[in-house]
Amino acid sequence: MTHLPVEMTENGFHYTLHGDYYLPDLTLSETAGQAIGRYGRMRKAYLEEHRPGLYERLLLSGRLYDHLAQIDRSCAARLEMMIPVMAAAEGVDESLKARDQMAWAARMNSIRHRAEEIILAELVFE
């Protein structure tokens, strides 16, 4: 019976012997603990289910959580920018809010949902 080395490096990866198998010594980056928001979690679920190759590549390179945080920040910033522009284009302003609060709330909710759908289609589910 041959004696197997406990550790080895091959193809740029460091491996350690566990029982009869060599397992790669992989660690997560320090940024893995950073909080990601709603859009980042949606992007992660989309990548896991529909783009597993990209998900694995980002995960193994240690860039997954940076990517998710960036998507989350981009979505939030874009939503903040789109809602006032869409509201102004549709004539939803403070005078409508003063006249009819329920109509203003309904139209603002509609604008928010439409803006969110655009953001999800362009940034999260691409």
Rosetta blueprint (number, residue, H / E / L):
1 M L
2 T L
3 H L
4 L L
5 P L
6 V L
7 E E
8 M E
9 T E
10 E E
11 N L
12 G L
13 F E
14 H E
15 Y E
16 T E
17 L E
18 H E
19 G L
20 D L
21 Y E
22 Y E
23 L E
24 P E
25 D L
26 L L
27 T L
28 L L
29 S L
30 E H
31 T H
32 A H
33 G H
34 Q L
35 A L
36 I L
37 G L
38 R H
39 Y H
40 G H
41 R H
42 M H
43 R H
44 K H
45 A H
46 Y H
47 L H
48 E H
49 E H
50 H H
51 R L
52 P H
53 G H
54 L H
55 Y H
56 E H
57 R H
58 L H
59 L H
60 L H
61 S H
62 G L
63 R L
64 L H
65 Y H
66 D H
67 H H
68 L H
69 A H
70 Q H
71 I H
72 D H
73 R H
74 S H
75 C H
76 A H
77 A H
78 R H
79 L H
80 E H
81 M H
82 M H
83 I H
84 P H
85 V H
86 M H
87 A H
88 A H
89 A H
90 E L
91 G L
92 V L
93 D L
94 E H
95 S H
96 L H
97 K H
98 A H
99 R H
100 D L
101 Q H
102 M H
103 A H
104 W H
105 A H
106 A H
107 R H
108 M H
109 N H
110 S H
111 I H
112 R H
113 H H
114 R H
115 A H
116 E H
117 E H
118 I H
119 I H
120 L H
121 A H
122 E H
123 L H
124 V H
125 F L
126 E L
